[in-house]
Amino acid sequence: MEVFFVKAEFILKVVVPPFIIFALLVWLTAENYISGWVMYLLWVIGFVVANIIVTKISTRWSIQRMREKRAKEEKNNDKSN
């Protein structure tokens, strides 16, 4: 059950925001609301923002996993001593 929540959290925090950003950009481009240099600029900004979001969340999870692993190792070392 815990794995389900981890996957759901992953989908909500990592997949959905970039999907919304790019869906909006595709819609704006397809409807010709944006074109030319503005379109290029918005697409570049969209890529940068999406990458920042994914990197920020992934980094937080990695740091949290490392802290949990370190805490387990310290706990096991304390038990063995």
SULLINSUL-V978775 format. One record per backbone hydrogen bond with DSSP energy under -1.0 kcal/mol. NH is the residue of the N-H (numbers start at 1). CO is the residue of the C=O. E is the energy in kcal/mol with one decimal. If there is no record, write none. Layout:
<<NH & CO & E> <NH & CO & E>>
This chain:
<<5 & 1 & -1.6> <6 & 2 & -2.0> <7 & 3 & -2.5> <8 & 4 & -2.6> <9 & 5 & -2.6> <10 & 6 & -2.3> <11 & 7 & -2.5> <12 & 8 & -2.6> <13 & 9 & -2.7> <14 & 10 & -2.7> <15 & 10 & -1.0> <16 & 11 & -2.1> <19 & 15 & -1.8> <20 & 16 & -2.7> <21 & 17 & -2.4> <22 & 18 & -2.7> <23 & 19 & -2.5> <24 & 20 & -2.4> <25 & 21 & -2.1> <26 & 22 & -2.7> <27 & 23 & -2.4> <28 & 24 & -2.7> <29 & 25 & -2.3> <30 & 26 & -3.1> <31 & 27 & -2.3> <32 & 29 & -1.2> <33 & 28 & -2.2> <34 & 28 & -1.4> <40 & 36 & -1.9> <41 & 37 & -2.7> <42 & 38 & -2.8> <43 & 39 & -2.5> <44 & 40 & -2.4> <45 & 41 & -2.6> <46 & 42 & -2.6> <47 & 43 & -2.4> <48 & 44 & -2.5> <49 & 45 & -2.8> <50 & 46 & -2.5> <51 & 47 & -2.5> <52 & 48 & -2.4> <53 & 49 & -2.4> <54 & 50 & -2.4> <55 & 51 & -2.7> <56 & 52 & -2.6> <57 & 53 & -2.1> <58 & 54 & -2.6> <59 & 55 & -2.5> <60 & 56 & -2.0> <61 & 57 & -2.3> <62 & 58 & -2.4> <63 & 59 & -2.7> <64 & 60 & -2.4> <65 & 61 & -2.6> <66 & 62 & -2.4> <67 & 63 & -2.4> <68 & 64 & -2.4> <69 & 65 & -2.5> <70 & 66 & -2.6> <71 & 67 & -2.4> <72 & 68 & -2.2> <73 & 69 & -2.3> <74 & 70 & -2.5> <75 & 71 & -2.2> <76 & 72 & -2.6> <77 & 73 & -2.4> <78 & 74 & -2.3> <79 & 75 & -1.8> <80 & 76 & -1.9> <81 & 77 & -1.4>>
